[in-house]
Structures are given as structure tokens and as C-alpha cells.
Amino acid sequence: MRKLLVLGGMLVVLALAVAPGLYAQTTVACFTYSCSGLTCTFSASCSKGTSGRYAWNFGDGSPVTQGVSTTAHTYASAGTYNVILKVGVILNNVDVTSQNVTVP
């Protein structure tokens, strides 16, 4: 990658080395879930390009769970909750997805 800069009337060309694939990786957030009673198990194994960075919002006001691709959450009561998953890699290459999860 090259950048052109003008400094004090002089044209300066900067050549920057970029690791292969650093910018080419696209992040895609995706998850599946299943519920048994008030406990639901979530898996982001279908997500791509995450580099191990996950943030789960279970839609019930509980703290966000970070760093795990598979997790379980127990809800206080049955209902429908909007679950949000944010996945990302370096340089803020992130994607977010959500699903309405019905807890029986």
C-alpha cells in the first residue's frame, strides 16, 4: 500500500507493508440457539472472521458476556428476548446480528 503526502511543498511517497489477509478478512456474525426450560444455549460457530472476539447481549438486562463463542444463559421468566451478538477482529472489523429468542 502506498500513501502520498505533501510536506512543505515536497511530495513524499510512503510504502506501507501490510500483512497478507489483514484487510481481506470479512467478519460475519451468526448464531444458533436452543432452549430447554428457562436455559438457552447459544453458539456462534457459524460466525466467520471473529478472531475470538464475541459479545453476547441476552436482551434481559443482564451483563454482556464477552469472549466466548458458545455460552448458556438462564432467563428469569418465559418470554421473547432480542439477543444480540457482536463479533469482531482487529481494526474494528465487526459485525452484529440479532434474533428474537422465545423462551418457553
Secondary structure, 3 states (H helix, E strand, C coil): CEEEEEECCEEEEEECCCCCCCCCCCCECCCEEEEECCEEEEECCCCECCCCEEEEECCCCCCCEECCCEEEEECCCCEEEEEEEEEEEHHHEEEEEEEEEEEC
